[in-house]
């Protein structure tokens, strides 16, 4: 009788309430997803101009990147590179990143069509960079959106490209 074992009772688990101090990962994903859906619906309903004029800023940023690419390519290859702006009745404003070789032969590296909501104002139609990356002439482009304007400046004989909101 000493070695007899008593049968084990089934363990009774008590349902006790535990305090939660944080959200679970699933709850967090659901909340973030709902916020994204609401933001997308608000953007479609109210339009881009309500949340800020991003078109002119985007176009100024893309042109600045293209100018920097032309400048770096001129230094890297030793050939003259530049950005050429053109306006067409059929397609609107277009700028191209161009490599210029001897005999004024031009090879287009990249082209970009400016969004129709953005007006482009400039006095010069092109800027060129020599083998040292220096701009050959002052170059200013203003992008006018419905609510905001941005100005892109290339300072000659320096390697600076500036973007300012007007």
N, C-alpha and C positions, 0 to 999 in steps of 0.2 A: 503494500500500500504506500510505502514511501515513494516508490518510483512511479506511482500512477500520476498521470498528467490529467489535469482538468481540461475539458474541451474549451477551446478558445471561443470567446464570444465574438460575434461579428462586430467589427469596428463600426461604431455609429459616428457618422460625420455630422457635426452640427453646422448648419448653415449660419454662418455669422457674417455680418456685414463688415467689410473692410473699407477703410477710407482711401479714396483715390485722390492723389494730389496732382496728377497730370493727365493729359489726353493720350489715348493710345495712338499708334501710328496710323491705323485705319481711319480713325476720327480726324486726324490731322490731314490726311490725304483727301478725305471727303470735303472738308472745309476749304482747302486750297483749290480744289476742283470747282466747287461752287463759286468761289470768288472769281476764278478765271472765266467761268461761264457768264456771270453777271457783268464783268468788265467788258467782255466781248459784245454782249447784247447792248450795253450802254454805248459802246463805241459805234456800233452800227446804227443805233437809233439816233444818237445826237450828232454824229459826224466828226470828222477829223479836226475841223476848225474849232470845235468846242474845247478840245483837249490840248490845243496848242498847234501852231503852224509848224509841222515837222518837215514839210516839203522843201522849203527854202533852206533850212538847216541841213537837210540830207544832201541836197544838190551842192551846197557849198563844201560840205565834207568830202563828197566824192570828187569834186574838182580839185580840192586841196591834195587828196591822195594821188590823183593823176599827175598833178604838177610835181609832187615829190618823187613819183616814179620816173617821170621824164628827167628830172634833175639827177637822180641816182643812176639812171641808165646812161646819161651823158658822161658822168664821171667814170662809170665802170667800163664803157666801151670806147671812150675817146671820140665818139661821133656826136654831132649836134642832135639833140632831141628837143621836142617842144610839145605844146598843146595848142591846137588850132580850133577856134570857135567858128561855126558856120550856122547860117539860118536858111531854112528852106520853107517855102510856102506849103509844101506837101506834108512834111514830117515835123516841122518846128525847129527848135534849137538843138544843135548837136555839137559836142566837142570831141576831138580825137587826139589821142596821144600819138605823135608822129616821130619817126627817125628820118633825118635829112642827110643825104649823102652828097658827094660831089656832083656838080651839075644840076643841083636843085631837084634831085630825085627824092621823092618822099614815099616812105613806107608807113602805112598806118598800123600801129601796134594794137590800139584799143579804141573803141567808139562808145559814146554814151548819149542816149537821147534824154534830154531834159524834160521832166514832167510838165504837162500842159498847164497845171495850176501855178507854175512858177515863171515869172518874167525875168529875162536875162538882160542886163544893161551893161554895156562895155564900150569903151572908146577904141580899144585895140582888139584885133581879131586873133592874134597869136602871140605867144611868148616862146623864146628859144633859150636853151641852156648850152653853154660851151663845155669843153672837156674838163673844166674845173668846177662845173656846176653853177656858174654865175649866170644870172638872168641878163639878157642882152638889152632889155628895155623895161621901163615900168609897165606893170600890167595890173589892172584893177577890173574886177567883175562884181557886180551887185546882183544878188538873187532876191527878187521881191515876191513874197508869198502873199496870201490874203491878209495876214495879220502881222507878219514879221519880215524883216529884211536882213540879209547877211552880206558882208563885203569881204572878198578875197583879194589880198594884195600880195604881189611879188615885188620885192625891192631889188632893183638892178644892182649888179656887182656885189651882191651879198647872197647868202644862201637862205634868206628868210622868206617864209610864206606865212602870212597872217590871216586869220579869220576873225572878223568882229561883227557883233550884232549892232545894227544901226537903230 
